Amino acid sequence: MKNNLAKIKSLVRSSNLSFQEIDDLVEFLSQIDEKSMVTLIELFEKNPSWILIFYQNIQAKKSALNTKDKKTWNKIVEKERLDLLKMEMEDIKK
């Protein structure tokens, strides 16, 4: 787990996120299970632009939860679904 946490920290730190955003994302990622972490490492190594997309998704979900806005939550989940489909289609093209 420590090796994967170090690896994902390195990937996140190499992104265009601000120092605060990096800290926030690393804190979140340090709490996920090993299998999910490995999946994210593979995703971030393959396409580093997904680091920002992932961070924005997490922030949007936090905001929707804090405001208890179900409509916003549903929009976020739908966007996430579309993003994942887009990623899948990009993989098929390669």
N, C-alpha and C positions, 0 to 999 in steps of 0.2 A: 504493500500500500504506500509506504513512504517513497519508494522509487517512482511510482505513478503520480503521486502528489507533487513531487519535485519536477517531474516531467511536464505536468499540466501547468504548474506555476510558471515554468520557463516559457511555455507556449503563450500563456496569457500575457506575460511580461513583454513578450516580443510584439504584441499587438499595438494598435494605435489608441488603445484606451488610455484615459488619464490615470495618474497614480491612484487616485481615490477609487476610480472604477475598477482598476486592477485589484486593489485591496478588497473591495466588495465582492468581486467575482471569485477571487481565490478563497475568501472566507466561505462563500456558498459552496464552492467545489470541494472544499476540504470536508464537507459533511455528507457527500454522496457516497453510495456504495462502490465497491471496487469495479464491478462489472460496468456500471454506468460511466465510471471514470475512464476505463479503458476505451469504451465506445467514443467518448468525447475526445480523448487523445487522438484516436484514429481520425476522427472527423476534423479536428483542428490541424492536424499534420497535413491532411489531404487538402484542406481548403481553409487557410487561416482567416478568411473573411467571415467565417461562421462564428468566430469568437465574438465579434461585435453583434451579430444577429442573436446569438445565444444570450449575451448580456442584456440586450434591449428587451428580449422576450421575458427574461427573469424580472427586470425592473417593471415592465408593464404589468406582469402578473401580480407583483407585490403591490403596486398601486391599486389595481382592481380589487384585490383582497382587502386592502386597507379601507377603501371606500365602499366595499360590499356592493359594487356595481356589477350585477349579473350580465347586463347587456354588453358592457365593456369586456368582461371576462370571456364571453362567448365570441366576441370579435377577435380577441387575442388568440384564442384556441383555434379559430378558423384560419387566421393568418399563419399560425404555427403549422397547421395541417397543410396549407398551400406551400409554405416554405419547404416542408419535408418532401412533398410531391415534386417540387422543383428540383430539389437536391437529387432525388431518385432519378428523375428524367435526365439530369446532367450526367449521372453515373452510367445510365444506359447508353448515352451518346458516346461515351469514351470507350 
